[in-house]
Amino acid sequence: MESQKLVISPAPHVHGSNDTRRMMGDVLIALLPALVVSVLVYGLQAFVVVAFSVACCVLVEWFVQKFIFKRPSTLGDLSAIVTGVLLGFNLPANMPLGLIAIGAVVAIGVAKMTYGGLGKNLFNPALVARVFLLVAFPVAMTTFPEATGAVSGATPLALAKESLKAGVPVGEVMQSVDLASMSLGMKSGSLGEISVVALLIGFGWLLVRRVISWHIPVCVLGTMALFSSITWLCAPEEYMSPLFHLLSGGAVLGAVYMATDYVTSPMTKKGMVVYGVGIGLITMLIRLWGPYPEGMSFAILIMNSVVPLIDKYIRPRRFGSVKSK
């Protein structure tokens, strides 16, 4: 009788059809509408920024794995490409190529591979690179071309913050802002914050494909809407409307595509709610009273650092256990 070996392995023991490559592919598909709008608004230079960012991220990951870690390449999981696209989406359309390359080194070489690669990083790589570039090269990161690609313009968030600080009434500021155009893509800003409609189309795709759940995006945007509604109702002459805050800056981009990163977000639904509320709250605190007009990137990175604590105290119920009375 032929002897059989008993193989003992850790969970999970039942596997689904999802894998990293499939999920990353769905994220890339979800980002396509926003990429198309950014190219329509800014022209070919927008595509060049994203393509160069992707190429640099892929090259850095290949180099680190081959010559530093000396292990087989994992570029086939598409994670480096997703990081490259998201990094490009966090940059202006006129970003110098040399600074994009530096951002790729920070994103992949520092924020991702230093921790051991995909699944081990504590912070979202693309956001680490964005914040680094913002602090190190603030002029390049805050100089945005208009749709013509020739004239530099301020983002609606920056324009509103500067105007309110100078004493301009909220009513006059709102007259210079077209909310409908902001939602469709006619505004200055990073490539990924151009069109809220395009980003929401991608959000719908991710929900249908079950790549992400609604908990984090809804909690982030809901908290921002609630907080800005309170300040707007209490002092409408000092603060912008909640709709303005939801349509401007990187609110939707951050809530849907950055905060929902599997590696850097909580594992449980309750944890996701706490995580999303924290991001929305910190974002609004920075937007209203901080030195920067936008706070989404900082808020996500801060809450990334809190995720281990959230997972420690908000744990899923063990399979088969009975809830105590």
C-alpha positions as protocol buffer text, in pm:
chain_id: "A"
residue {
  index: 1
  type: MET
  ca { x: 0 y: 0 z: 0 }
}
residue {
  index: 2
  type: GLU
  ca { x: 138 y: 332 z: -104 }
}
residue {
  index: 3
  type: SER
  ca { x: 201 y: 567 z: 193 }
}
residue {
  index: 4
  type: GLN
  ca { x: 43 y: 909 z: 182 }
}
residue {
  index: 5
  type: LYS
  ca { x: 190 y: 1224 z: 332 }
}
residue {
  index: 6
  type: LEU
  ca { x: -15 y: 1453 z: 550 }
}
residue {
  index: 7
  type: VAL
  ca { x: 64 y: 1810 z: 453 }
}
residue {
  index: 8
  type: ILE
  ca { x: -2 y: 2076 z: 717 }
}
residue {
  index: 9
  type: SER
  ca { x: -23 y: 2437 z: 598 }
}
residue {
  index: 10
  type: PRO
  ca { x: -153 y: 2766 z: 738 }
}
residue {
  index: 11
  type: ALA
  ca { x: -482 y: 2925 z: 633 }
}
residue {
  index: 12
  type: PRO
  ca { x: -642 y: 3005 z: 398 }
}
residue {
  index: 13
  type: HIS
  ca { x: -730 y: 2654 z: 283 }
}
residue {
  index: 14
  type: VAL
  ca { x: -1005 y: 2756 z: 40 }
}
residue {
  index: 15
  type: HIS
  ca { x: -898 y: 2987 z: -241 }
}
residue {
  index: 16
  type: GLY
  ca { x: -1114 y: 3199 z: -467 }
}
residue {
  index: 17
  type: SER
  ca { x: -1059 y: 3307 z: -826 }
}
residue {
  index: 18
  type: ASN
  ca { x: -916 y: 3646 z: -728 }
}
residue {
  index: 19
  type: ASP
  ca { x: -542 y: 3701 z: -738 }
}
residue {
  index: 20
  type: THR
  ca { x: -318 y: 4007 z: -722 }
}
residue {
  index: 21
  type: ARG
  ca { x: -280 y: 4033 z: -1099 }
}
residue {
  index: 22
  type: ARG
  ca { x: -656 y: 4027 z: -1159 }
}
residue {
  index: 23
  type: MET
  ca { x: -729 y: 4287 z: -892 }
}
residue {
  index: 24
  type: MET
  ca { x: -452 y: 4518 z: -1010 }
}
residue {
  index: 25
  type: GLY
  ca { x: -580 y: 4480 z: -1364 }
}
residue {
  index: 26
  type: ASP
  ca { x: -926 y: 4588 z: -1250 }
}
residue {
  index: 27
  type: VAL
  ca { x: -776 y: 4894 z: -1078 }
}
residue {
  index: 28
  type: LEU
  ca { x: -600 y: 4991 z: -1399 }
}
residue {
  index: 29
  type: ILE
  ca { x: -926 y: 4955 z: -1593 }
}
residue {
  index: 30
  type: ALA
  ca { x: -1102 y: 5170 z: -1332 }
}
residue {
  index: 31
  type: LEU
  ca { x: -839 y: 5443 z: -1374 }
}
residue {
  index: 32
  type: LEU
  ca { x: -874 y: 5456 z: -1754 }
}
residue {
  index: 33
  type: PRO
  ca { x: -1167 y: 5705 z: -1766 }
}
residue {
  index: 34
  type: ALA
  ca { x: -977 y: 5955 z: -1550 }
}
residue {
  index: 35
  type: LEU
  ca { x: -667 y: 5911 z: -1765 }
}
residue {
  index: 36
  type: VAL
  ca { x: -867 y: 5977 z: -2081 }
}
residue {
  index: 37
  type: VAL
  ca { x: -1015 y: 6297 z: -1932 }
}
residue {
  index: 38
  type: SER
  ca { x: -673 y: 6420 z: -1816 }
}
residue {
  index: 39
  type: VAL
  ca { x: -535 y: 6371 z: -2169 }
}
residue {
  index: 40
  type: LEU
  ca { x: -834 y: 6556 z: -2317 }
}
residue {
  index: 41
  type: VAL
  ca { x: -781 y: 6846 z: -2074 }
}
residue {
  index: 42
  type: TYR
  ca { x: -402 y: 6871 z: -2072 }
}
residue {
  index: 43
  type: GLY
  ca { x: -307 y: 6704 z: -2397 }
}
residue {
  index: 44
  type: LEU
  ca { x: -30 y: 6455 z: -2466 }
}
residue {
  index: 45
  type: GLN
  ca { x: 184 y: 6584 z: -2179 }
}
residue {
  index: 46
  type: ALA
  ca { x: -57 y: 6420 z: -1934 }
}
residue {
  index: 47
  type: PHE
  ca { x: -5 y: 6082 z: -2095 }
}
residue {
  index: 48
  type: VAL
  ca { x: 373 y: 6136 z: -2096 }
}
residue {
  index: 49
  type: VAL
  ca { x: 374 y: 6204 z: -1721 }
}
residue {
  index: 50
  type: VAL
  ca { x: 178 y: 5888 z: -1640 }
}
residue {
  index: 51
  type: ALA
  ca { x: 367 y: 5667 z: -1886 }
}
residue {
  index: 52
  type: PHE
  ca { x: 705 y: 5788 z: -1764 }
}
residue {
  index: 53
  type: SER
  ca { x: 598 y: 5738 z: -1403 }
}
residue {
  index: 54
  type: VAL
  ca { x: 494 y: 5379 z: -1479 }
}
residue {
  index: 55
  type: ALA
  ca { x: 820 y: 5308 z: -1664 }
}
residue {
  index: 56
  type: CYS
  ca { x: 1030 y: 5444 z: -1377 }
}
residue {
  index: 57
  type: CYS
  ca { x: 838 y: 5247 z: -1112 }
}
residue {
  index: 58
  type: VAL
  ca { x: 870 y: 4923 z: -1309 }
}
residue {
  index: 59
  type: LEU
  ca { x: 1241 y: 4982 z: -1367 }
}
residue {
  index: 60
  type: VAL
  ca { x: 1312 y: 5059 z: -1000 }
}
residue {
  index: 61
  type: GLU
  ca { x: 1127 y: 4749 z: -880 }
}
residue {
  index: 62
  type: TRP
  ca { x: 1306 y: 4527 z: -1134 }
}
residue {
  index: 63
  type: PHE
  ca { x: 1645 y: 4670 z: -1035 }
}
residue {
  index: 64
  type: VAL
  ca { x: 1588 y: 4626 z: -661 }
}
residue {
  index: 65
  type: GLN
  ca { x: 1467 y: 4269 z: -695 }
}
residue {
  index: 66
  type: LYS
  ca { x: 1742 y: 4162 z: -936 }
}
residue {
  index: 67
  type: PHE
  ca { x: 2049 y: 4336 z: -797 }
}
residue {
  index: 68
  type: ILE
  ca { x: 1969 y: 4406 z: -431 }
}
residue {
  index: 69
  type: PHE
  ca { x: 1728 y: 4134 z: -317 }
}
residue {
  index: 70
  type: LYS
  ca { x: 1859 y: 3890 z: -581 }
}
residue {
  index: 71
  type: ARG
  ca { x: 1525 y: 3716 z: -618 }
}
residue {
  index: 72
  type: PRO
  ca { x: 1286 y: 3651 z: -909 }
}
residue {
  index: 73
  type: SER
  ca { x: 1093 y: 3945 z: -1046 }
}
residue {
  index: 74
  type: THR
  ca { x: 729 y: 3994 z: -942 }
}
residue {
  index: 75
  type: LEU
  ca { x: 646 y: 4256 z: -1204 }
}
residue {
  index: 76
  type: GLY
  ca { x: 378 y: 4023 z: -1337 }
}
residue {
  index: 77
  type: ASP
  ca { x: 147 y: 4110 z: -1046 }
}
residue {
  index: 78
  type: LEU
  ca { x: 104 y: 4460 z: -1202 }
}
residue {
  index: 79
  type: SER
  ca { x: 141 y: 4632 z: -864 }
}
residue {
  index: 80
  type: ALA
  ca { x: 434 y: 4845 z: -982 }
}
residue {
  index: 81
  type: ILE
  ca { x: 227 y: 4962 z: -1279 }
}
residue {
  index: 82
  type: VAL
  ca { x: -62 y: 5060 z: -1051 }
}
residue {
  index: 83
  type: THR
  ca { x: 178 y: 5251 z: -825 }
}
residue {
  index: 84
  type: GLY
  ca { x: 319 y: 5428 z: -1131 }
}
residue {
  index: 85
  type: VAL
  ca { x: -26 y: 5532 z: -1254 }
}
residue {
  index: 86
  type: LEU
  ca { x: -132 y: 5655 z: -910 }
}
residue {
  index: 87
  type: LEU
  ca { x: 192 y: 5847 z: -870 }
}
residue {
  index: 88
  type: GLY
  ca { x: 135 y: 6009 z: -1208 }
}
residue {
  index: 89
  type: PHE
  ca { x: -220 y: 6094 z: -1106 }
}
residue {
  index: 90
  type: ASN
  ca { x: -81 y: 6283 z: -805 }
}
residue {
  index: 91
  type: LEU
  ca { x: 143 y: 6504 z: -1019 }
}
residue {
  index: 92
  type: PRO
  ca { x: 83 y: 6812 z: -1236 }
}
residue {
  index: 93
  type: ALA
  ca { x: 78 y: 6767 z: -1611 }
}
residue {
  index: 94
  type: ASN
  ca { x: 391 y: 6982 z: -1645 }
}
residue {
  index: 95
  type: MET
  ca { x: 599 y: 6791 z: -1389 }
}
residue {
  index: 96
  type: PRO
  ca { x: 969 y: 6765 z: -1492 }
}
residue {
  index: 97
  type: LEU
  ca { x: 1066 y: 6411 z: -1587 }
}
residue {
  index: 98
  type: GLY
  ca { x: 1364 y: 6413 z: -1353 }
}
residue {
  index: 99
  type: LEU
  ca { x: 1141 y: 6478 z: -1051 }
}
residue {
  index: 100
  type: ILE
  ca { x: 906 y: 6201 z: -1163 }
}
residue {
  index: 101
  type: ALA
  ca { x: 1202 y: 5961 z: -1161 }
}
residue {
  index: 102
  type: ILE
  ca { x: 1290 y: 6072 z: -807 }
}
residue {
  index: 103
  type: GLY
  ca { x: 930 y: 6013 z: -702 }
}
residue {
  index: 104
  type: ALA
  ca { x: 941 y: 5661 z: -846 }
}
residue {
  index: 105
  type: VAL
  ca { x: 1256 y: 5582 z: -648 }
}
residue {
  index: 106
  type: VAL
  ca { x: 1090 y: 5704 z: -329 }
}
residue {
  index: 107
  type: ALA
  ca { x: 765 y: 5518 z: -400 }
}
residue {
  index: 108
  type: ILE
  ca { x: 911 y: 5182 z: -499 }
}
residue {
  index: 109
  type: GLY
  ca { x: 1264 y: 5183 z: -361 }
}
residue {
  index: 110
  type: VAL
  ca { x: 1185 y: 5340 z: -23 }
}
residue {
  index: 111
  type: ALA
  ca { x: 815 y: 5308 z: 59 }
}
residue {
  index: 112
  type: LYS
  ca { x: 759 y: 4962 z: -90 }
}
residue {
  index: 113
  type: MET
  ca { x: 1074 y: 4752 z: -131 }
}
residue {
  index: 114
  type: THR
  ca { x: 1240 y: 4868 z: 191 }
}
residue {
  index: 115
  type: TYR
  ca { x: 966 y: 4687 z: 381 }
}
residue {
  index: 116
  type: GLY
  ca { x: 1006 y: 4374 z: 169 }
}
residue {
  index: 117
  type: GLY
  ca { x: 779 y: 4439 z: -129 }
}
residue {
  index: 118
  type: LEU
  ca { x: 409 y: 4405 z: -198 }
}
residue {
  index: 119
  type: GLY
  ca { x: 202 y: 4314 z: 106 }
}
residue {
  index: 120
  type: LYS
  ca { x: 456 y: 4433 z: 361 }
}
residue {
  index: 121
  type: ASN
  ca { x: 467 y: 4810 z: 322 }
}
residue {
  index: 122
  type: LEU
  ca { x: 313 y: 5019 z: 599 }
}
residue {
  index: 123
  type: PHE
  ca { x: 236 y: 5330 z: 392 }
}
residue {
  index: 124
  type: ASN
  ca { x: 85 y: 5380 z: 49 }
}
residue {
  index: 125
  type: PRO
  ca { x: 390 y: 5407 z: -183 }
}
residue {
  index: 126
  type: ALA
  ca { x: 243 y: 5660 z: -427 }
}
residue {
  index: 127
  type: LEU
  ca { x: 137 y: 5891 z: -144 }
}
residue {
  index: 128
  type: VAL
  ca { x: 476 y: 5870 z: 25 }
}
residue {
  index: 129
  type: ALA
  ca { x: 632 y: 5985 z: -302 }
}
residue {
  index: 130
  type: ARG
  ca { x: 375 y: 6262 z: -346 }
}
residue {
  index: 131
  type: VAL
  ca { x: 432 y: 6405 z: 1 }
}
residue {
  index: 132
  type: PHE
  ca { x: 810 y: 6380 z: -43 }
}
residue {
  index: 133
  type: LEU
  ca { x: 793 y: 6570 z: -372 }
}
residue {
  index: 134
  type: LEU
  ca { x: 555 y: 6827 z: -222 }
}
residue {
  index: 135
  type: VAL
  ca { x: 792 y: 6900 z: 66 }
}
residue {
  index: 136
  type: ALA
  ca { x: 1114 y: 6883 z: -139 }
}
residue {
  index: 137
  type: PHE
  ca { x: 991 y: 7053 z: -458 }
}
residue {
  index: 138
  type: PRO
  ca { x: 686 y: 7262 z: -360 }
}
residue {
  index: 139
  type: VAL
  ca { x: 698 y: 7494 z: -662 }
}
residue {
  index: 140
  type: ALA
  ca { x: 696 y: 7213 z: -917 }
}
residue {
  index: 141
  type: MET
  ca { x: 420 y: 7031 z: -728 }
}
residue {
  index: 142
  type: THR
  ca { x: 193 y: 7336 z: -700 }
}
residue {
  index: 143
  type: THR
  ca { x: 233 y: 7485 z: -1047 }
}
residue {
  index: 144
  type: PHE
  ca { x: -51 y: 7361 z: -1263 }
}
residue {
  index: 145
  type: PRO
  ca { x: -112 y: 7433 z: -1631 }
}
residue {
  index: 146
  type: GLU
  ca { x: -453 y: 7533 z: -1756 }
}
residue {
  index: 147
  type: ALA
  ca { x: -634 y: 7328 z: -2016 }
}
residue {
  index: 148
  type: THR
  ca { x: -436 y: 7508 z: -2287 }
}
residue {
  index: 149
  type: GLY
  ca { x: -113 y: 7374 z: -2137 }
}
residue {
  index: 150
  type: ALA
  ca { x: 43 y: 7721 z: -2144 }
}
residue {
  index: 151
  type: VAL
  ca { x: -77 y: 7923 z: -1847 }
}
residue {
  index: 152
  type: SER
  ca { x: -20 y: 7823 z: -1487 }
}
residue {
  index: 153
  type: GLY
  ca { x: -326 y: 7824 z: -1265 }
}
residue {
  index: 154
  type: ALA
  ca { x: -416 y: 7766 z: -904 }
}
residue {
  index: 155
  type: THR
  ca { x: -637 y: 7478 z: -797 }
}
residue {
  index: 156
  type: PRO
  ca { x: -987 y: 7564 z: -672 }
}
residue {
  index: 157
  type: LEU
  ca { x: -881 y: 7462 z: -320 }
}
residue {
  index: 158
  type: ALA
  ca { x: -573 y: 7685 z: -325 }
}
residue {
  index: 159
  type: LEU
  ca { x: -768 y: 7972 z: -480 }
}
residue {
  index: 160
  type: ALA
  ca { x: -1042 y: 7948 z: -218 }
}
residue {
  index: 161
  type: LYS
  ca { x: -795 y: 7926 z: 72 }
}
residue {
  index: 162
  type: GLU
  ca { x: -594 y: 8226 z: -48 }
}
residue {
  index: 163
  type: SER
  ca { x: -907 y: 8432 z: -120 }
}
residue {
  index: 164
  type: LEU
  ca { x: -1069 y: 8360 z: 217 }
}
residue {
  index: 165
  type: LYS
  ca { x: -742 y: 8435 z: 395 }
}
residue {
  index: 166
  type: ALA
  ca { x: -730 y: 8772 z: 215 }
}
residue {
  index: 167
  type: GLY
  ca { x: -1080 y: 8854 z: 337 }
}
residue {
  index: 168
  type: VAL
  ca { x: -1272 y: 8790 z: 18 }
}
residue {
  index: 169
  type: PRO
  ca { x: -1634 y: 8693 z: 101 }
}
residue {
  index: 170
  type: VAL
  ca { x: -1736 y: 8333 z: 40 }
}
residue {
  index: 171
  type: GLY
  ca { x: -2005 y: 8447 z: -202 }
}
residue {
  index: 172
  type: GLU
  ca { x: -1751 y: 8610 z: -432 }
}
residue {
  index: 173
  type: VAL
  ca { x: -1526 y: 8305 z: -415 }
}
residue {
  index: 174
  type: MET
  ca { x: -1815 y: 8077 z: -509 }
}
residue {
  index: 175
  type: GLN
  ca { x: -1897 y: 8299 z: -807 }
}
residue {
  index: 176
  type: SER
  ca { x: -1550 y: 8226 z: -947 }
}
residue {
  index: 177
  type: VAL
  ca { x: -1601 y: 7851 z: -905 }
}
residue {
  index: 178
  type: ASP
  ca { x: -1812 y: 7643 z: -1143 }
}
residue {
  index: 179
  type: LEU
  ca { x: -1908 y: 7323 z: -959 }
}
residue {
  index: 180
  type: ALA
  ca { x: -2042 y: 7158 z: -1273 }
}
residue {
  index: 181
  type: SER
  ca { x: -1715 y: 7216 z: -1459 }
}
residue {
  index: 182
  type: MET
  ca { x: -1519 y: 7093 z: -1157 }
}
residue {
  index: 183
  type: SER
  ca { x: -1705 y: 6763 z: -1161 }
}
residue {
  index: 184
  type: LEU
  ca { x: -1652 y: 6712 z: -1534 }
}
residue {
  index: 185
  type: GLY
  ca { x: -1286 y: 6810 z: -1554 }
}
residue {
  index: 186
  type: MET
  ca { x: -1245 y: 7178 z: -1631 }
}
residue {
  index: 187
  type: LYS
  ca { x: -1019 y: 7278 z: -1340 }
}
residue {
  index: 188
  type: SER
  ca { x: -654 y: 7299 z: -1249 }
}
residue {
  index: 189
  type: GLY
  ca { x: -496 y: 7031 z: -1036 }
}
residue {
  index: 190
  type: SER
  ca { x: -311 y: 6703 z: -1040 }
}
residue {
  index: 191
  type: LEU
  ca { x: -398 y: 6465 z: -1323 }
}
residue {
  index: 192
  type: GLY
  ca { x: -606 y: 6235 z: -1102 }
}
residue {
  index: 193
  type: GLU
  ca { x: -820 y: 6506 z: -949 }
}
residue {
  index: 194
  type: ILE
  ca { x: -940 y: 6650 z: -1279 }
}
residue {
  index: 195
  type: SER
  ca { x: -1272 y: 6469 z: -1325 }
}
residue {
  index: 196
  type: VAL
  ca { x: -1484 y: 6348 z: -1034 }
}
residue {
  index: 197
  type: VAL
  ca { x: -1730 y: 6186 z: -1277 }
}
residue {
  index: 198
  type: ALA
  ca { x: -1455 y: 5978 z: -1438 }
}
residue {
  index: 199
  type: LEU
  ca { x: -1327 y: 5867 z: -1098 }
}
residue {
  index: 200
  type: LEU
  ca { x: -1677 y: 5767 z: -988 }
}
residue {
  index: 201
  type: ILE
  ca { x: -1720 y: 5558 z: -1304 }
}
residue {
  index: 202
  type: GLY
  ca { x: -1407 y: 5370 z: -1203 }
}
residue {
  index: 203
  type: PHE
  ca { x: -1542 y: 5338 z: -849 }
}
residue {
  index: 204
  type: GLY
  ca { x: -1851 y: 5169 z: -987 }
}
residue {
  index: 205
  type: TRP
  ca { x: -1634 y: 4924 z: -1180 }
}
residue {
  index: 206
  type: LEU
  ca { x: -1436 y: 4834 z: -867 }
}
residue {
  index: 207
  type: LEU
  ca { x: -1758 y: 4775 z: -673 }
}
residue {
  index: 208
  type: VAL
  ca { x: -1905 y: 4555 z: -945 }
}
residue {
  index: 209
  type: ARG
  ca { x: -1584 y: 4353 z: -964 }
}
residue {
  index: 210
  type: ARG
  ca { x: -1573 y: 4337 z: -583 }
}
residue {
  index: 211
  type: VAL
  ca { x: -1218 y: 4464 z: -575 }
}
residue {
  index: 212
  type: ILE
  ca { x: -1308 y: 4706 z: -295 }
}
residue {
  index: 213
  type: SER
  ca { x: -1608 y: 4759 z: -70 }
}
residue {
  index: 214
  type: TRP
  ca { x: -1800 y: 5082 z: -17 }
}
residue {
  index: 215
  type: HIS
  ca { x: -1703 y: 5126 z: 349 }
}
residue {
  index: 216
  type: ILE
  ca { x: -1384 y: 5332 z: 323 }
}
residue {
  index: 217
  type: PRO
  ca { x: -1481 y: 5567 z: 34 }
}
residue {
  index: 218
  type: VAL
  ca { x: -1827 y: 5637 z: 175 }
}
residue {
  index: 219
  type: CYS
  ca { x: -1695 y: 5696 z: 527 }
}
residue {
  index: 220
  type: VAL
  ca { x: -1419 y: 5929 z: 402 }
}
residue {
  index: 221
  type: LEU
  ca { x: -1647 y: 6137 z: 181 }
}
residue {
  index: 222
  type: GLY
  ca { x: -1937 y: 6120 z: 428 }
}
residue {
  index: 223
  type: THR
  ca { x: -1721 y: 6251 z: 712 }
}
residue {
  index: 224
  type: MET
  ca { x: -1589 y: 6530 z: 492 }
}
residue {
  index: 225
  type: ALA
  ca { x: -1944 y: 6624 z: 391 }
}
residue {
  index: 226
  type: LEU
  ca { x: -2068 y: 6620 z: 751 }
}
residue {
  index: 227
  type: PHE
  ca { x: -1775 y: 6819 z: 891 }
}
residue {
  index: 228
  type: SER
  ca { x: -1785 y: 7081 z: 614 }
}
residue {
  index: 229
  type: SER
  ca { x: -2165 y: 7106 z: 647 }
}
residue {
  index: 230
  type: ILE
  ca { x: -2133 y: 7190 z: 1016 }
}
residue {
  index: 231
  type: THR
  ca { x: -1873 y: 7463 z: 958 }
}
residue {
  index: 232
  type: TRP
  ca { x: -2064 y: 7598 z: 657 }
}
residue {
  index: 233
  type: LEU
  ca { x: -2394 y: 7616 z: 845 }
}
residue {
  index: 234
  type: CYS
  ca { x: -2232 y: 7775 z: 1151 }
}
residue {
  index: 235
  type: ALA
  ca { x: -2034 y: 8034 z: 953 }
}
residue {
  index: 236
  type: PRO
  ca { x: -2139 y: 8045 z: 586 }
}
residue {
  index: 237
  type: GLU
  ca { x: -1949 y: 8370 z: 540 }
}
residue {
  index: 238
  type: GLU
  ca { x: -1617 y: 8202 z: 633 }
}
residue {
  index: 239
  type: TYR
  ca { x: -1630 y: 7846 z: 499 }
}
residue {
  index: 240
  type: MET
  ca { x: -1697 y: 7686 z: 163 }
}
residue {
  index: 241
  type: SER
  ca { x: -1989 y: 7452 z: 101 }
}
residue {
  index: 242
  type: PRO
  ca { x: -1961 y: 7074 z: 146 }
}
residue {
  index: 243
  type: LEU
  ca { x: -2019 y: 7018 z: -227 }
}
residue {
  index: 244
  type: PHE
  ca { x: -1717 y: 7232 z: -303 }
}
residue {
  index: 245
  type: HIS
  ca { x: -1498 y: 7023 z: -73 }
}
residue {
  index: 246
  type: LEU
  ca { x: -1618 y: 6695 z: -222 }
}
residue {
  index: 247
  type: LEU
  ca { x: -1560 y: 6806 z: -582 }
}
residue {
  index: 248
  type: SER
  ca { x: -1226 y: 6980 z: -529 }
}
residue {
  index: 249
  type: GLY
  ca { x: -879 y: 6846 z: -466 }
}
residue {
  index: 250
  type: GLY
  ca { x: -805 y: 6479 z: -429 }
}
residue {
  index: 251
  type: ALA
  ca { x: -1110 y: 6388 z: -222 }
}
residue {
  index: 252
  type: VAL
  ca { x: -1252 y: 6123 z: -456 }
}
residue {
  index: 253
  type: LEU
  ca { x: -913 y: 6006 z: -584 }
}
residue {
  index: 254
  type: GLY
  ca { x: -786 y: 5955 z: -231 }
}
residue {
  index: 255
  type: ALA
  ca { x: -1103 y: 5802 z: -90 }
}
residue {
  index: 256
  type: VAL
  ca { x: -1156 y: 5551 z: -372 }
}
residue {
  index: 257
  type: TYR
  ca { x: -812 y: 5462 z: -505 }
}
residue {
  index: 258
  type: MET
  ca { x: -556 y: 5545 z: -234 }
}
residue {
  index: 259
  type: ALA
  ca { x: -724 y: 5482 z: 100 }
}
residue {
  index: 260
  type: THR
  ca { x: -863 y: 5145 z: -12 }
}
residue {
  index: 261
  type: ASP
  ca { x: -521 y: 4987 z: -69 }
}
residue {
  index: 262
  type: TYR
  ca { x: -545 y: 4634 z: 75 }
}
residue {
  index: 263
  type: VAL
  ca { x: -203 y: 4641 z: 239 }
}
residue {
  index: 264
  type: THR
  ca { x: -237 y: 4973 z: 420 }
}
residue {
  index: 265
  type: SER
  ca { x: -606 y: 4961 z: 522 }
}
residue {
  index: 266
  type: PRO
  ca { x: -785 y: 4764 z: 799 }
}
residue {
  index: 267
  type: MET
  ca { x: -903 y: 4407 z: 752 }
}
residue {
  index: 268
  type: THR
  ca { x: -1249 y: 4433 z: 913 }
}
residue {
  index: 269
  type: LYS
  ca { x: -1554 y: 4632 z: 807 }
}
residue {
  index: 270
  type: LYS
  ca { x: -1574 y: 4807 z: 1146 }
}
residue {
  index: 271
  type: GLY
  ca { x: -1206 y: 4889 z: 1119 }
}
residue {
  index: 272
  type: MET
  ca { x: -1263 y: 5035 z: 772 }
}
residue {
  index: 273
  type: VAL
  ca { x: -1531 y: 5263 z: 913 }
}
residue {
  index: 274
  type: VAL
  ca { x: -1298 y: 5394 z: 1185 }
}
residue {
  index: 275
  type: TYR
  ca { x: -1021 y: 5431 z: 928 }
}
residue {
  index: 276
  type: GLY
  ca { x: -1240 y: 5618 z: 679 }
}
residue {
  index: 277
  type: VAL
  ca { x: -1384 y: 5853 z: 941 }
}
residue {
  index: 278
  type: GLY
  ca { x: -1032 y: 5933 z: 1060 }
}
residue {
  index: 279
  type: ILE
  ca { x: -917 y: 6018 z: 708 }
}
residue {
  index: 280
  type: GLY
  ca { x: -1215 y: 6241 z: 642 }
}
residue {
  index: 281
  type: LEU
  ca { x: -1176 y: 6423 z: 972 }
}
residue {
  index: 282
  type: ILE
  ca { x: -802 y: 6487 z: 937 }
}
residue {
  index: 283
  type: THR
  ca { x: -847 y: 6597 z: 576 }
}
residue {
  index: 284
  type: MET
  ca { x: -1097 y: 6865 z: 675 }
}
residue {
  index: 285
  type: LEU
  ca { x: -889 y: 6983 z: 971 }
}
residue {
  index: 286
  type: ILE
  ca { x: -592 y: 7040 z: 739 }
}
residue {
  index: 287
  type: ARG
  ca { x: -803 y: 7197 z: 465 }
}
residue {
  index: 288
  type: LEU
  ca { x: -975 y: 7445 z: 694 }
}
residue {
  index: 289
  type: TRP
  ca { x: -704 y: 7534 z: 943 }
}
residue {
  index: 290
  type: GLY
  ca { x: -378 y: 7381 z: 820 }
}
residue {
  index: 291
  type: PRO
  ca { x: -102 y: 7542 z: 612 }
}
residue {
  index: 292
  type: TYR
  ca { x: -183 y: 7333 z: 302 }
}
residue {
  index: 293
  type: PRO
  ca { x: -499 y: 7373 z: 93 }
}
residue {
  index: 294
  type: GLU
  ca { x: -524 y: 6994 z: 54 }
}
residue {
  index: 295
  type: GLY
  ca { x: -498 y: 6739 z: 335 }
}
residue {
  index: 296
  type: MET
  ca { x: -601 y: 6407 z: 182 }
}
residue {
  index: 297
  type: SER
  ca { x: -249 y: 6269 z: 130 }
}
residue {
  index: 298
  type: PHE
  ca { x: -139 y: 6356 z: 483 }
}
residue {
  index: 299
  type: ALA
  ca { x: -460 y: 6216 z: 630 }
}
residue {
  index: 300
  type: ILE
  ca { x: -423 y: 5880 z: 454 }
}
residue {
  index: 301
  type: LEU
  ca { x: -59 y: 5843 z: 558 }
}
residue {
  index: 302
  type: ILE
  ca { x: -142 y: 5929 z: 919 }
}
residue {
  index: 303
  type: MET
  ca { x: -422 y: 5674 z: 926 }
}
residue {
  index: 304
  type: ASN
  ca { x: -194 y: 5417 z: 753 }
}
residue {
  index: 305
  type: SER
  ca { x: 21 y: 5432 z: 1066 }
}
residue {
  index: 306
  type: VAL
  ca { x: -286 y: 5369 z: 1283 }
}
residue {
  index: 307
  type: VAL
  ca { x: -401 y: 5059 z: 1090 }
}
residue {
  index: 308
  type: PRO
  ca { x: -200 y: 4809 z: 1300 }
}
residue {
  index: 309
  type: LEU
  ca { x: -364 y: 4951 z: 1612 }
}
residue {
  index: 310
  type: ILE
  ca { x: -710 y: 4932 z: 1451 }
}
residue {
  index: 311
  type: ASP
  ca { x: -653 y: 4570 z: 1349 }
}
residue {
  index: 312
  type: LYS
  ca { x: -535 y: 4487 z: 1700 }
}
residue {
  index: 313
  type: TYR
  ca { x: -846 y: 4613 z: 1877 }
}
residue {
  index: 314
  type: ILE
  ca { x: -1111 y: 4558 z: 1609 }
}
residue {
  index: 315
  type: ARG
  ca { x: -1083 y: 4191 z: 1521 }
}
residue {
  index: 316
  type: PRO
  ca { x: -1321 y: 3970 z: 1324 }
}
residue {
  index: 317
  type: ARG
  ca { x: -1509 y: 3704 z: 1518 }
}
residue {
  index: 318
  type: ARG
  ca { x: -1342 y: 3367 z: 1489 }
}
residue {
  index: 319
  type: PHE
  ca { x: -1513 y: 3119 z: 1262 }
}
residue {
  index: 320
  type: GLY
  ca { x: -1745 y: 2896 z: 1465 }
}
residue {
  index: 321
  type: SER
  ca { x: -1727 y: 3105 z: 1782 }
}
residue {
  index: 322
  type: VAL
  ca { x: -2043 y: 3208 z: 1967 }
}
residue {
  index: 323
  type: LYS
  ca { x: -2093 y: 3569 z: 2064 }
}
residue {
  index: 324
  type: SER
  ca { x: -2108 y: 3603 z: 2443 }
}
residue {
  index: 325
  type: LYS
  ca { x: -2433 y: 3725 z: 2595 }
}
